[in-house]
Amino acid sequence: MNQASTSTGIWKVIGASSVGTLIEWYDFYIFGSLATVIATQFFPNTNPTAALLSTLATFAAGFIVRPFGALVFGRLGDLIGRKYTFLLTLVLMGGSTFAIGLVPGYETIGFAAPIIVLLLRLLQGLALGGEYGGAATYVAEHAPPNRRGYFTSWIQTTATLGLFVSLGVILLTRHSLDPDPEESIRKFNEWGWRIPFLVSIVLVIVSIYIRMKMNESPLFAKLKEEGNLSTNPLKESFGHRTNLKMVLLALFGATMGQGVVWYTGQFYAQSFIENVCRIDFDQSRTIIIWAILFATPFFVVFGSWSDRVGRKWIMMAGMLIAIFSYRPIYKQFLLLSDVAALEKVTAPTITASNIKKTALSNGTDSLLTTTVHKTALNGIRYKSVVSDTLFSSGQEQTTATEIRYLEKKLDQSTYWKFVLLVFIQVLLVTMVYGPIAAFLVELFPTKIRYTSMSLPYHIGNGVFGGLTPFIATLLTTIYADKLVGLWYPIAIAAVCLVIGALYVSNRIDPNVND
């Protein structure tokens, strides 16, 4: 057996692959983690909702181009090798992320700012399209066939850990810019948000050094030595009916549903908690951090379990539970954070400092904004903002009032209930995502594996999954029902569940395509 397949060798392979992949996910996800801040930097601030949607659309654009990256870099990976291809994707991702941290804001260069950010985001998507397939293939081709689920599941943890690290760096940066908490937040929103983008270049350089010392995959090296490399990976992957059937089955029977479960359980959960439930910035992110921390070991649990019972039913079970649990979970988010009916009887003292009067553009009417901090009967502290529009018409004056409940700080009991609800969602992520690398690797022959597995993975995750936060948020702005956005991931997961249950094989001989 090849030395790299020994116990020591495989852990070196996993370590070297995981560090680089984790950093790429970190680079890719800090944009999404900072969506609300970036919206104020690169888009006009006249309409905050439109700015947020534009930011989420730019975030989603990086996902949409991932399949193209899969084709470009998958082909290179099958022609020149796994090692040098995902070394190239790492450089491309790191450079793009660093550059986003340098782009001037909308107030400085106008619409050129969001255009430049969009272009850099597209480069990130192309790079990630080539990274995952390379890392998963590389580890799988070093691992013993009967333990692929276990060893590749370590690569699966890097996507969630990348999000974990991005949230941690953001919070650390936000609280370290100034001793005064409010001043620190102000500085972060103005320029400190750039720091997480800029420091990523150091991580990338370290990862490049590690990857330069890696050897080529033994299975690819054997094919190269025997002269059996593919001459046209794209044609062999998608031009042959049998292989194309497997590509389509992988997409519609596995990765499509896995993608929406992944992005609902982590990204849409964070967006919903912050933008719909209006939970405080720090708490909305630490809730996700704790849930990820508790759930991440289950990637390895389910990956290892799939070596014994097969990949299919673990993934299908995750989708099934997601379909029936999402609406109850998100309904609990709303109920737990509802303070409208729980205000204490004794109202806080209102002084002149709490009231702001602003003339409206018509020159006659004005907006009277009263901001006070309150505590609900359930212990949640929040900011109540009452906006009264004062209409002037001769001697008559009427008032149209809007009340908003913002920056809610959950009491300890409610906070941990939120963590539990997110943990359940991330646990479902580990069920669908833990076994899928081994599942995809075993579907395709070694000589076209990089290309064949990368495309369905990145369409399923990049298009169907990556669009989840944008589509779900868009639906909630169109319809009054705050839970309406969940019908998108539920519908996609349901279609995938039916196709997967009927047509995906539960057990594929791990040696058949080697």
N, C-alpha and C positions, 0 to 999 in steps of 0.2 A: 504494500500500500504506500502511496506517496507520503512523504514525510509531513507535508502540510495537512494531511488527513489524520494525523495522530492527534491526541488530545491537546497537546501543547500547540501544535500547528494551527488547528482550527480556531483556537481562542485568539491567537495572534491575528488570524484572518478576520474574525468577527470584530475584534477591537479596532483594527486599522480601518475596516469598512465602516463600522458604526460611527467612529469619530467624524469622519468626513460627511457621512449621510446626515448625522445629527446637526452638524453645522449648516448644511444646505437647507434643512428644514427650518432651522432657526432663522436663517436669512430670509427664507420665503415667508415665514409666518409673522415676523415682527410687523410687517405691513398691515396684516389683518388685525393684529393685537392693538395697533395704534390707529385703527380706522377713524375713530371719532376725533382724534387730534389731527390726523393728516387731512381730514375733511376741511378743517379750518385753515390749514396752511396752503393747500394747493387748489382750492376752489373758492368761488365767490361766497362770502358769508351772509349774503342777503336772504338765502333760504337754507337753513341748516339741514332740513330733511333732504332736499335735493343734493346738497353737498355730500351728505352721508351716503346717499344712494350712488352718487357718482364715484365716491371712493370705493364702495363695495363692488361697483361695476369694474373699476380698475383692478381691484383685488381679484375679481373673477376672471379678468382678461388673462392673467397669468396662468390660470387653470385651463382656459380654452386652448391656448397654444401648446400645452403639454403634449398632446398627441403628435404634433408636428416635431417636437423635440424627440419624442419616442422613435419616430421614423428616421430622423437624421442621425441621432446618436446610436439608436439600435442597430442601424445598418453598419455604422463605423465599428460598433462593438463586435459584430459578427464577422467583420472583415479584418480588422487590425488587432482586436483583442479587448478584453474587459478592462484591464488595468488603465491603459492610456486614455480610453474613452471617458471613464468617469473621473479621471484626473482633469481632463479638459472641461467637463461640466462643472467641476468644483471651482476652477479658475473663473469661468464665465459667471457663475452664480455670485461668487464673492465680489468680483469687480462691479457687477450691477448693483448689489446691495450697498456697497460702499458709496457708489455714485449717487444713489437716492438720498443719502445723508448730506450730499453737497449741493443738491438742486435748490436754487433760490425759490422763495415762496411766491404765491400769486400776486401779492401786493408789490413785489419787486419786478417781476418779468411778465405778469399777466397770464394769458392763456398758454404761453410757452411752458409754464411750470407743469400743469397737468399733462401736457403732451409729452414732455421729456420723461416724466414719471411713468406714464403709460408705456413708452418705448422700453424703458429699463425694466418695467414689470414683465413685458413680453419676453425680454432676454432671460429673466429669471425663470419664466415658465418653460422656455426652451431647454434651459439647463437642467431643470428638475425632471423634465421629460426623459432625459438621458441618464439621470443619476440613479433613480430607484431600480430600474431594470438591471443596470450594471451591478449594483451592490448586491441585490437579491440573487442574481445569477452567479456572481462571483463566490458568495458564501455557499450557495447550494452545490456548486460544482467542486467545492472542497469538502463538503460534509458527507458522512456515510449515508447512503441512500435511505436506510431505514430510520434515520434520525434527522431528516431534512426539516421536518416541521419544527422540531425543537431548536435547531441551530439557526434557521432563518427567522424564527420568531424574535431573536435578539435584534435583528435588523428592523423588524416591525416596531420595536419599542422606540426607535430613533425619531419617528415622525411625531409621536406624542411627547417625547422628551424634548424635542426641538421647540415645541410649543411651550413646554414647561420652562425651559431656559429663557425663551424670549420674554415670557411674562415676568420671570424673576429679575432679569436684567432691567426691564422697564420699571418695575417697582423700586428696585435699588437705586436706579438713576433718579427717579422722580423724588425720592426722599433724601437724596444726598447733595442736592444743589445749593441748599441754604438751610441754616439752623431753624429759621422760621418756616413752619409747614406751609402756610399760605403763599409765602414768597417762593418757596421751593417749587410748588405746583405751578405758579405763574411762570417761572423761568423754564420749567419743563415744557409747558404748552407753547412758549415762544421759540425756544431754541434747543432745550435739553432733549427733546424727542429725537434729535439727530444722533445723539451719542450711541444708542443701541445699534444703529446702522453702521456707524463709523468703526466701532470697536470690533465688528465682525471680521474686519480685514486681518486682525491679529490671529483670530481663530482659524481663518482660512489658510494663512501662511503655515501655521503649525500642522494643519491637516495635509497640506500639499507635501510637506517634508515627510510625514508618515507614509503617505501613499506612494511617494517616489521609491520607497524601500520595499514595496510589495512585489511579489512574484505574480506571474500570469496564472490564470486558472489552469489546473492540471488537465481537465477535460478539453479545454480549448487548445492548450499546448500540444496535447496528443493529436488532435485533429489537424493542427498546423503541421506537425511533424510527418503525419501520414499523407498530407496533401489533400485532405478531405474538406477543406473550408468551403463555405458557400461562395459562389461567384456573384450571385445576385440575391441577397437575403430578402429584399422586398418582394421580388417575383415569387420566390419559393414560399414565403410566408403567406402571401395574399393571392397569389395566382393559381395555387393548387387547391382544388376543391376541398380535399380532406383537411388540410391545415387551416384553410379559411373558415371551415365549419367550426373547428376548435377555437379559433379566434373569436368568432361571433358568440359561441357558447360561453366562453370565458367572460365576455362583456355582458351579455344579457342575462346570464345565469349566475353570475357571481360578483364581478367588480362594480357593476352599476348600483346594486343594492348596498354593497359594502361601502361605496363612496358616499352615499347620502347618509348612511348611519354614522360614518366617521365625522362628517362635517356638521351634522345636526348635533351630535353628542358633545362636541367641543366648541366649534366656532359659533354656530347659531345659538347654542346655550349661552355663551358669553354675551353675544349681541342682544339676546332677548332679556337677559338679566339686567344689563346696563341700560338699554334703550327703551324697553317696554316696562319692565318692573321699576326702572329708575334707581337701581341700587348704586351706592357710592362706588367711585372708580376703583379704589383699592380693594374693597370687599368683592366686587364683581370679578376681580382677577385672582384674588387669593382663594375664592371658592373653587375656581377652576384648578388652581395649583394643587390644593388639597385632594380634590377628586382624582386628578391625574396621578398624584403620588401614591394614593391608595390602590388605584386600579392597574397601574402599569405592570406589576408582576404577572397579571393574568394573561398578558400577551404570550409569555413563555408557558404558562399553564396550559392554555388552549392549543398553542403550537405543538407542545409535547404530546398532549392528549390526541391530537390529530394523527400522530404517527401510529397510534394504537387502534383508533376507531374510525379513521378516515376523516377527510377534510370537510366533506359536503354538509353533513347534518349539524355540525357545530356552527358553520356559517349560516345555514338556513334557520337554525334556532335563534340566532342573534337577530336576524331580520324579522322573524315572526314576533318575537317579544317587543321589538322596537315598534312595529306596526300597531300593536295594541296598548303600548304603554306611553307613547309620546304625548297624546292629548291629556291623559290624567296627570302626567308629570308636570306639564307646562301649566295646566289649570291650577295645580298646587303652588307653582311659582307665583301666580297672580293672587291667589287667596292669601298666601303667607305675607305678601308685600302690600296688601291693600290697607291703606291707612285712612281712606276717605271717611269711613264710618266709625273710626276709632280715636278721633281727636279727644283729648282731655277737655273737660268742661271749662276749666280755667284757662283762658286764652292768655298768651304772653303779652306783656306791655308793648304797645306800638308807639314809637317815637318818630320824630322827623327823619331820623337816619334810616328808618325802615321803608320810607315812602319816596318814590321817584316819579316825577311828572314829566312826560315827554310830549312835545307838540307833534301832531301827525302831519303828513305831507299836505293835507288840504288847507292847513293854516288855521282852521277853526276848531277842530276836534283835538282831543289830547288823550294820552294813555297814562293812566295812574297805576303804578306797579307797587304793590305792598309785599315785602319779603320778610318772613319771620321764621324762626326755627322752633319746631314743636316736637313733642314726644307723644306717640300714640299709646293707647291703653295696653297694647301688647309689647311695649318697650322699644319700638322702632323710633329712632330719631330721624327727622327729615326736615326739609326746607319747603315751606308752603309759599307759593308765589301766586298772588291774586292780581290779575290784570283787569282793570276797569276801563272800558272805553267810554269816555265822556263826550256825548254828542251835543253840540250847541246849535240851537235853531230858535232864534229870537229869545223869548223868555223861557223856552222849554229846555229841559236837560234830562236825558235818559241814560241809563247805564247798561252795557252788555258786559257781563263778567265771565272771565275764564280763570279757573283754579287749577294749578299744577302742583303736584307733589314730587319734589326732586331730591336728589342726593340722599336717599334713604340709607341710614346706617342700621343694619339689623342687630337686634339683641342676640346674645350668644346662642340661645336655644334655636331661634329661627335661622341664624347663620348656619348652624350644623345641619339643620334640615335641608337647606339649600345644597350644602356639600353632598349630602346623601343622595339627593335627587340627581345631581350631576354625576356622581359616582356610578349610579345605576346606568346612566347613558354611556359613560366611558367603558363600563364593564361590557356593554353590548358591542362597543367598538372593538374591544379585545377579542370577542367571540368571532366577529366577521373578519377581522384584520390579522389576527395571530396566525391562522393557518394558510392565508391566501398566497403568500410567496411560494411556499412549497407546492401548493396546488397549481399555480401558474407554471412553475419551472417544470413540473412533471408532465404538463400537457404537450410540450414541444421538444423536437429534436435539438441536440446540443448546437449544431451548426447554424441554426436560425433562431435559437432560443431568445437571445437578447431582443431581437426585432419583434418576434411573435408575441412575447409576453408583455412587452412594454406598451404596445399600442392599446390593447383592451384595458390594461390597467389604467393608463392615463386618460382614456376616454371615460371610463367608468368613474374615476376619481376626479379628473380634471374638469370634465364637462358636467356630468350629472351631479357629482359630489361638490365640486368647487362652486357651482352656481347656487347651491342651497342657501347660503346666507343672503345673497342678493335677491333671489326669487321670493324667499320666505318673507324678507323685510319689505319687498315691494308689495306683496299681497296684503300685508298688514296696513300699508298706507292707503290701499285702494278700498279695502273692506273694513267695516267697523269691528268685526270679530278679530280679537287679538291672537287667536289660535289658528286662524285660517292659513297662515304660512306653513303649518305642519302638514297640510294635505299634500304638498309637493313631495317631501321625503317619504311619506307614508305610501303614496301612490307608486313611486319608483321602486321602493322596497317590495311592495306587494307584487308588482309585475315580475321583478327579479326572483322573488321567492317561488312563484308558480313555475317559471321556466327552469330555475335551478332544481326544484324538487322533481320535476318530470324528466329532465334531460341530462343533468349533470351526474356523472358516475361518482359514487361515494369513495371508491378505492381505485387508484391507478397504480399499476406496478411501478415502483420507484426506479426500476432499472430499465424500463421499456424504451425510454428515449435517450439513454446514455450511449 
